[in-house]
């Protein structure tokens, strides 16, 4: 992969069975981007299309040197397509957009202007959304409010694909599952500056939406994962330990109360009391939670220590330290140099 150049823009477009939209979309993209001063590339991610989408994309490659295609063997979903777009992009600024003509390329320069103002993420807001009210817009509004409250990153439209990012944002984000709609929230966890911009939204002209009501369940599960990672990703014992200690305290208190009732002669029908089983249940749950938290702590520390992953994100070092590197990187670098020297000595010895 070539070294990223300043003011190099990557437009990343996941497509799935959009054969009718591709020619019109690319014509609009080419018209807008050709008027800009920056260098650009357009990366189409064919997410396992079963129609003639790939054929249409191949025709674009033959006539436009800015076009690149990443083709999946099967349909892996939008998150995977966006992750591939990031991996194969060369731009300093990444712009994601849908391939169904509902996002308008005319908004791309406005997104870039916001990035140049110093923001790391510019999220599109379909303020005048051209979709069905009850089946699309209303559930989306509820989801946006819920996600904003849980994550603390207040955006009107998490579901809008049209967003611009600095490439460096993705150094600290690895996409899995259906995480693409939560990228701004994950970026905020790494300290990114985020803003929102109202963008144009068109009614769908061809085909039909690839999203169904089943995505509601996936959103809730992914939101649970995001909340856990954001609040307890580096201290999981707090997530398990607090309810564990609470449950353990309730179990011990209930057990002592039940024991006290057994020694009081005035109490009747004590053998049928549910207090002892309840105390045992609370105590068992508390102990299991605490031990689960300890195991999670070990896994978290193993994850960070074995992969040399820091628990912080550095934005800038001032003044620039040049070749100075953290101690652990120095040790790794020295080990690699020593290993290279030994291999070189072996090769010299074998040649003699």
Secondary structure, DSSP 8 states (H G I E B T S, - for coil): -----TTEEEEEEEESS-HHHHHHHHHHHHHHHTTSSSEEEEEEEE-S-SSSHHHHHHHHHHH-TTEEEEE-SS---HHHHHHHHHHT---SEEEEEESSS-B-GGGHHHHHHHHHTT-SEEEEE-TT--S-IIIIIHHHHHHHHHHHHHHS---S-TT---EEEEGGGGGS----TTGGGGHHHHHHHTT--EEEEE--B----SS--S--TTHHHHHHHHHHHHHHHHHHTT-HHHHHHHHHHHHHHHHHHHHHHHHHHHH-TT--SGGG-SHHHHHHHHHHHHHHHHHHHHHHHHHHHHHHHHTT--SS-----SS--TT---HHHHHHHHHHHHHHHHHHHHHHHHH-
